[in-house]
């Protein structure tokens, strides 16, 4: 991912603006959304309208968004589809690659470069592009590619054959770099110098990246544990295993290296005893590859004093062995591919990852985990929140299909959330705030108080009101003389919830902070949140009929104020950041965010519970009387919430996007200081979901244990809902 790599080189606070990304695969798009956070994430670059200034479907906004205008992009990076060029493709030379459907992705890149005119363009593909177009042809795919690139007016192009020299992942690639009106020779010289310098560096060994405690991985339960089976299932499993083993062994007879001899037996469950929960096919793969690895150990001449050779490297013209002789041996096999052609490495390296990649470590007797694979490719900070085990197998490799069933079976996101979410049943808020400071001594705190997620309302007819005593407890916990609040590090976010009385209570909190000289004289900065209220307009999803479609006094107030309390030095140190999801384009230099929606229709079910659960958490309705001075929903003939099979727990709860944006725009400038989000009004868990996706520590005070359980459930359900939506 170019943005992650750029920030790794330039620093986390580098002024990079990720304008757009594009990936047709839902799982790959989701991985980009979680880790790179571009302004727009388009679906299909083959779209006829995929041109600068026109619109294309955007995952992030559920709508057709405008593609950046021509000459507004400094850097364009794309990896066009490699399947047709890959030498792992068994039909590689049976047809003309340049006439395949996969080659159209390269042509789409050329088309976009012509129209967008970026200052620098970087394209990437597999080293098989150096081969001929098809058997019997003298023309290489590379020559065709370079001809089309050189035809782009105003650009100079050069290609480079590069390797992942330092990392254990063998990944030979061809890069194409083009510049428009720049110093092309300077860039080419820099690439050559970096490449030569990398060649002199030692290659990291695979053992460096393997977890010492793999059971702590959120995927460990799926990979490492073995479920119990009854006798009938065991017999059926044994029959299936025997059949799969025979087929896998037969294919291994055709290998180019490490092949199994006709009279050579494969020991049953010699290695697959360590993965008894795997399918019969996978167990047979592991056992046959185990035999192939043994053959490789014995069949070659001594190499570097090890007494063995890496036949995978010797038999491929594209792979080069570059491992220090002092490194220990480590056998790794690509067990997800056919035993006829899957790579086996013995010198602490791993093969290039593909969509079917499942790597097995014979030293560790287990499958190599997704986070380990990503580290081996240089992306140790990759976030897997919400991705299934199957989607993570290629570690971000595009081409994976989202699987809703696998996500329901896999509790990876729930496990991550459980480790990051600190649930404390609400007691005396003042004492609990002091306890948080004691438990997280070296953290930067972001306290949140949102009345809309605290008290009960049955529907959208009125806004919830929070008691004055709650604000007084918050004030006592943070701003008493000598209180724990650190204005240079901590933030307090107070929403007025579109209710005038809340604003008065908030002013009292600010007054105490300024009087005790904890807050500066001005006290707070107010961020205005302007809601569209389209949900309540004609045809909106909070209306049952098209009455009162025009403006009328009963519509909810669209303006909400968010009071941000912190110190002057904290404001001065806040780095400039472009907003990522709210009211784009824009940055954190604005005190007004517009175009806010309450929730998208696809998010509504995350806030839904049964009437019984709502009564248990918030108490039964007190008669449904209206609160004077508050906005009423014009939907006067709406169905009563108590008759619905599911009702919103907190109807006015803000969407996950708002919590993510607030953290991004306001988080502490010191990246070495852990940010802890302390939610005094946790609602149904939407804010907890945003924190879990970002890997943040989240502390909250639910009113009851039932609400605490609901928060964890919402976090897992939210991740699943997004994946289901991306697969539509």
N, C-alpha and C positions, 0 to 999 in steps of 0.2 A: 504494500500500500504506500504510494508515493508520499502522502502527507505524513504518515508515521515515520518513514525513513528520514524525511526532511527535518522533522522536529527532533529526531534522535541525533542528527548531525548539528543542527543549528540551535537546539535548545527548545524546551517545552513552550517558552514564551515568545518564540520567533514570530514575527508579524506575517504569518502565512494566512491567506484567505483561500479556502477550498471552495471554489465557485460551484463545481459540479462533478459528479461521477455518473457512470452509466454501467449497468450490468443486467442482462436479461434474466440471470438466474436468481431466484428469490433468496436462497440461503446466502449466496455471495453478497447480494444487495444488503441483506440484514447485517452481515458481518461488517460491511463498509459503514452502514448507518451507525452501528454501535461504536466502532473504533475510530472512524475518520470524521464523522459528523459534517459532511458537506452541506452547502446551502441547498443544493438540489441533488436528487438521486434519481436519474432518469432510467427508464426500463430498456429501451430498444434503440440502439444507434442505427438500425436498419430502417427505422421509421422514415418515410418519405419527407416528413416535415422536420427531420432532425437537422436543422440548420440554424446558425446564429440569428437571433432575433425572432425565430419562430417558436412554436410551443411543442412540447412532447410530454408524455405521461411521466409524472414524478411520484415515486413511492412515498416520499416524506409528506407531501401535501395532498395526496389522493386526488390530484387534478393535473391538468395539462399546464405546465409552468413554462415560462419563457427561458429559452436557452441564451446564455451570455452573448452579447453583441460582438461583431467582428472586431478584431484587434484589441479586445478588452482582456484577453488571457495572456499571461506571460509564459506559462509552461503548460504543455499538453503532453500527457503520458498515457500510452495505451498498449496493451498486450493483445494483439489480434489472435483469433482462435488458432490453436496449434495442432489440433487433432489430425488434420490432413498431412501435416509435415512431420509428425512424430514417427520415429523409427520403431516405436513400440506398437504402432498401428500395423496390424498384420496385412492390411491391404494397401500399404503405403505406395508401392510402385505399380499397382495394377491399373491406375487411372491417372489422368493429368490433374495434378494438385491445383493448378491455377484455374481449372474449370469446375472445381468442386464448390459446393454451397458454403463451405467453411472459409474459402478464400474471399468471399464477399465481405467478411468482417474487415479485412485489410483494405478493400476498396472503399468501405465506409469511412475508415480512418483517413484515407487520402482525400476523400470528398470533404470531410470536416476540416482538415488542415487547410485546404484551398479556401474554404469559405470563412473560417474563423481567424486565419492568419495569426497563430500564436507566435511569439518571439522565438521560442524554442520548442521543438517537438521531439519526443523520444518514443520509439516503438520497440517492441520486444517480441521474440518468438524463439522456438526451440532450434537447436543446432541442426536438426534435420532439414532446415531450410537451405542448407548448403548443398544438399543432394539434388539430383536431377528431378525434373518434373514427374517423369514416369519411366518405366523400364524401356530402354531403346532410344531415349532422347538424349541429346548432348547439352540441352539447355537446362540450367539449374533454376530452382525457384528463386534463389537469391538474385539472379540476373534480372528476372521479371520484376521482382519487387523494387530493385534499385532503379530500373528504367522508369517505372511509374512515379517513384519518388522524385527523381531528377526532372521529371516533366512538370513538377509543381513550380510555378513561376515565383522567382524571388528567393528561393531556398537553396542552400548548399547542404549536401548529405554525405555522410560517411557511416560505414557499418563496422562494428567491433565484435569479435568472438571472445566472450568473456566467461569466466568460471566463478563459482562461489568458492574462491581459493581458501579462505580462512575457515569457513563453516564446514561441518561434517557432511552436509547435504550436497551430493554430487549433482550439480545443476548447470550444465553448459548451456549458454544462451547466446543469441545474436541480438545486439542492440543497434538500432538505427537512430542517429542523432542528426537533426536538421536545424539550421538557424536561418532566421530572416533578417538580413541586414546587420548581423552581429559579427563578432570576431570569431569566425568558425575555427580557424587554426588554433586559437588559444584554448577553446573548449576541447578540441581533439587532443591537443598536447596534454591537457589535464587528465583526460580519460586514460591515455597511455601511461602517464606517470603513476596514477593511482593503481592501475592494473599491474604494473611492474612492481610497485611497492607491496601489493597484496601477495604477489607470488613469493616474495621473500619471507613472508610471515608464516609461522607454523600453523598447520590445520588443526582446529580443535577436534578433540576426540569425542565420540558420541557419549561416553560415560560422563562427560562434563555437564551434560544437559538432563540426565535422568534424575528423577526425584528420589531422594533418600527415603521418603515416606509416601509412596504412591497411593496408599490407602486414604490419604488426606485429599486426594483429587476428587472433585465432584463427580468424575466419571469412573472412579475406582469400583464402586458397587456394581456397575454394569459390566466392567471388564474383568474384575478379579473374583467376584463372589460366585459360588456354585449353589444353585437351588437344589432342593431335595426332589427325587423322582420316585414314583412307585415302580413295582417290578415290571408291569406291562410296558411302561414308558421306557424303562431301561432296555428291555428286549428289542423294542422298536428302534431305539437309538443305536443299539449295537449293530442291527441289520443295516440301518442307513449308513453308519460309519464304515462298515465293511465294503459296501458298494462304492461309496465316495472314495475310499482309500485306493481301491482297484483302479478307478478312473484317473485319479491324480497320479498314481504311480505310472500308468501307461503313458500319460502325457510327458512325464519326466524322462522317459526313455529318449525323447526327441530333443532334449536340451543341447545347447552348444557347449556348455561347460558344466561340470559337476553332474553330468547325466547319470542316471541310475542304470546299471547293467541289466541285461535281460534276466540273468539268473540271481540278481541281488534282491533280497527281501527287505521290506520296510517294517521295522518293529512297530507293532501296534501300541499306541498310546505312550510311546517313548518320551514324547514331549507334550502331547496334548493332555496328559494327566493334569497339567497345570491350568487347563482351560476347559474343564469338564462341563461348564455351563454354556459353552459355545455350540454352534450348530454342528451337525455331523460333517458337513462339508468343510467348515473351518478347522475342525479337529484333524481331518485327513490332510488338509493343506499344511498345517503346522508340522505333522509327522513326516510328510514327504520332504518338505523343505529342510527339516532337521537332518534327514539322510543326505540331501544334496550338500548341506554345509559340511558334513563329515567327509564326503567325497572330495570337496574342495581342499580340505585340510591335508589330504593324503596324496593327491594326484600330481601336484606341481613340484618343480624344482625349488630348493631353498631360496628365499628372498629376504634380503636385509637381515640375515641371521635369524629370522623367525622360524625357518623350517617349513614355511608354507607360502603360497602366493595367492594374491587376490585375483582369481581367474576372471571375475567379472570385469576387472580393469584390463587384464591382458587381452581378453577376447573382444573388447570394444575399442574402436578407433577414436571414440569421442571422450572416453573417460581416462583420466590420468591419475596414477597413484602418487600421492604426495603426503605421506604420513610419517611422522618421526618414528625411528626404529625403537625408541624407548617407550612408545605407547603400548598398552596392553591390547591383546586381541579382543574383538567383540564381534560376534556373528549376528547379523541382522538380515532378515529376509522379507521380501515383499509378498507376504502370504495372501494378500487380496487378489493377486493376479494368477493366471494359469501357471501351473508348475512347469509348463513347457518353456516359458519365457521370463518369469519373474526373476528379478535380480537378487543375488545373495552376496553380501559384503562381509568380510571377516576382519578388516583392519580398522574398525571403529568409525566407519562412514555409513551413510544411508543413501539409497538411490533417490533419484528425482521423484517427487510425489506426483501422483496422478489421481483421477477421480476415484479409482478403485483401490487406492493405496491403503493397506493395513499392514503395518510393520511389526514384526515379532522379534523380540530380543531373546536369543537363546541363552545368554548369560544371566539375564534377569528372570527368564521363564515367564514372560508376560508380554502383552501387547504394549507397544510404546504409545503413551497417552497423548491426546491432542495438544496440551500445553507444552509437552516436551518436544513435539514435532515443530511447533511454532518457534520455540527457542532455538532449535537447530537451524532455523532459517533466518535468525536474527531478529525475531519479533517476540521478545520475552514479555512485553507489556500488553500482549494481545488479550482482549476481553472476550470471554466465551459466554457471558451472561445471555441466557435465552436460547442458545444453540444446542441442538441435540448432539449426542455422541456421533451419530452417523454423519451429521453435517460437518462436524469438526474433524473427521478422519483425514481429509486432505489438508487440514489446517489452513483454511482460507482459500483453497484452490477452487476457482469458479467451476461450475458444472454440477454441483451437488443439488439434489432436489429436496425441498423441505418435506418432512414427514410428520404429520400431525400425530399419528399413532405413536411414533417413537418418542415424541415429546411427552405425551401423556405417560408413557412407561418410564421415561427418564426423569428423575427428580434432581437433575444437576443444578438447575437454576434455584430450586427450593433449597438445596444444600448450601449453595453460595449465600442465599438470602439469610438462612438460619445463622451462618457464621458472622454476617455483617449486621444483622438486626438485633438490637438489644431491647427486649420488651420488658418494661417495668410497670406493673399494675399501679394505676394512679392512686396516690395518697395525698400527703401535704406537698403541694408543688414547690413551695419554698425549700423544704428539706430535700426534696428530690433533685432540685437544681444544684444544691450544694454537694450532694452525693456524686453527681455527674462530674463536677470539677475535680473531686477527689479521685475518681476512678480513671479519668483521662487527663492526666496532668500536662502532657506535652502536645495537646491538640488545639486546633483552632475551631471554635464552636460557631455554628449557625443555628440559632434558636428560632423556632417558627411558632407563631400563634395565629391561627386562622379560625375565627368564630363560625365560619360556614361549615366546619367539620366537627362541631362540638355538641350542640344541642339538637333536639329533635324537631324536624318539620316533616309533615307527611307527604308534601308534594311541592310544586313550584308556585303555589299561591302566595307564600310569604317567605321572607328571609329569616334565618335563625338569629336569635339574640343571645349573647353570652353575658353571664352575670358579672357585675362590677367586681365582686370578690375575687374572681379568677385573675383579672388584671392586677388586682392588689397583691395577690400571691406572687405573680411573676415579678412585679416591681420589688417586692420584699426580697425575693430570692436573688435578684441581680444587682439592684441599685441602692440597697441600704448602705449607710456610711461604712466604708471598708469592705464593701461587697466584692464578690469574686469576679465580676465582669471586667474583662481586660479590653479596653477600647482600642488598643493597637492590634488586637488579634480577633476579637469576637464580634458577631453581628446578632442583632435581634430584629426579626421581621415580624411586624404587626399589621395584619390586614384589618381594614375597617368593615369588610364584608358588605359594603354598600349600605351600611346602617349608621345614621348620624350619632346615635348614643355611643357607639363604639369609638368614634373619633374623640369624643370627650374623655372616655376612659383612657385612651392612648395618650392624650395630652397630659394626663395625670402621671402616667408612667414616665414620660419624657421629663416632666417637671422634677420628679424625684431624682432622676439621673443627673440633671444639670445642677440642682441644688447641692448634691453631694459631690459635685465636681468629678463625676465619673464620665459624663458625656460633655461634649463641648457646648458652648453657649447656644448654638443654633439647635442642638438636640438631635435632629434627625434629618434625613433626606427623604422626600416623598416621591415615590414612583407611581404615576397615574396609569391605571390599567383600563383601557377602553374596550368594552365588550361589544360585539356586533349585535347580540340578541337575536340573531337570525333563527335560533331555535324556537323562538316564541312568535315569529312572524308567520304570515300566511304560508302554509305548507311545511312549516318547521316540525321537527320530530318531537316537540313537546306540545303539540296541538292535535286535537282530534277532529276539528272541522275548520273550515276557512271563514270563520267569523272575525269581525274586527280586524281585517287585514291591514288597514291604514294605521297611521300614528294615532295613539290614544293615551290618556293619562294613566291607564292601568298597566302599561308596559313596565318592566323592571328598569331601574336606573342603570344605564350602561357603564357608568363610571365607578370604579373601585380604587381606593387609595391604599397603597402599601407603604407603611412607614418603616424606614431602615435606620436602625439606631446603632451607631458605632463611633469611633474616635476620628479626629481629624487626620492623624497620621495614617490610619487605615485607608481613608479615602485617597490620600496623596499617593500611597504606594500601590493602589489598585491599577493593574496593567490594562491597557486598551485592548478590548476583545470584540471581534465581530460577533453579532448574535447568530445563533445557529438554527433555531426553529421558529422563533416568535417574531412576527412583523418584519419580515425580510424585504429588502436589505436594511441593515441597521447595526448599531453597536451598543456597548454599555455606557456610552456617553450621553444617552438620551434619558430624560426623566418621564417619558411617555411611550408606552407600548400600545399599539392599536391592533385591530383585526383579531382580537381574542375571541375564541368560542368556548362555551362551557365544556362540552365534550362532543367528540365525533360519535355518530351512531354506533360504530363498531366498538366503542369504548364503554357504552352504557352498561352492558351486562357485567362489567367488572365491579360496578357499584351496586349491583342488585342482590338482595337477600330475600328470604321469605319474611312474611309479616311477623311470624313467631320469633324469628331471630332478631328482627329489629326491636320487637317489644322487650326481649331479654336483655339487649345491649343498652337501649335508651329509655326503657320504661314505656308503659302504654300511653297512648295519646290522652291528653287532658281535656278533650272536647273539641279540639281543632279551632278554637277561637282565634280570630285575626289579631295581629298586633298593630296598634294604632301607629300611623305615620310610615308604614312600610309599604313597598310596592306589592301589588297583587297581580297574579297571572290573569290576563284577560280571558283565559280559557274557562269561562264560567260554567260551562256544561261538561267539563271533563269528568271522566269516570273516577270515583273515589278510590284512593290508593289502597284502602283496606280490602277492596274486592279483587285486586289484581293478584295473580299467582306469585309475582315477585315485585318488590318495591325498592326504590332507591334508598340506601341506608342514609346517605348524606346527599340530597339532591343537588346542592350547589357546590359540591366538591370540584376543585380545579383539575384539569387534565395533567397527565404526566409530563407533557411538553413544558408546561410552565415551571414545574419544579426543576427540571433539567436545565432550563435556560437561566433560572435564578442562580443555581449553583455555578454554572459556567461564567456568568457575568459578574458575580460577586465573590467568588472563592478567593482565598488568601493568595497573595503574591508569592509567598514562600512555598514552593512546591515540595520542600522537604518536611513541611509541617502537615501532619494528618488533619484532614477536615472531618469533623464529626457533626452530623446533622441531628439536632435535638428537637424533636417534634412534640410540642406540648399539646397539640390537638391532632392526633394521627389519622383520624377519619377511618376510611376503609382500607388504607394501605397503598394508595396511588403514589404518594410521595415516597413511601418505602420502596416501591418498585423502581422509581427514578434513581434513588440512592444505590440500590443493589446493582442496577445496570452499570453504574459508574464505579462500582467497587468501594463505595463510601461506607463508613461506619454510620449507622442510623440508630439513634436512641429515641424511644418514644414512650408515652405514658397512656396506654389504653385504659379505659374505665373498668373493664372486666376481662377475665381470661378468654371469654368467647370472642371479644373484639381482637384480642391478641392473636388468637388462632386464625381469625378472618384476615388479618393483615398479612400473615405469611401465605395464606392461600391465594390472596389477591396478587401477590408478587409472582407466584408461579403461574397463575392463570393469565396474567397480563402478557408474560413472555409467550405463552402458547397462543393467545389470541392474535398477537402481532404476526407470528409465523403462519397461522392459518390464513390471515388476510393477505400475506405476501404470496401465498400459494394460489390464490384465486386467479 
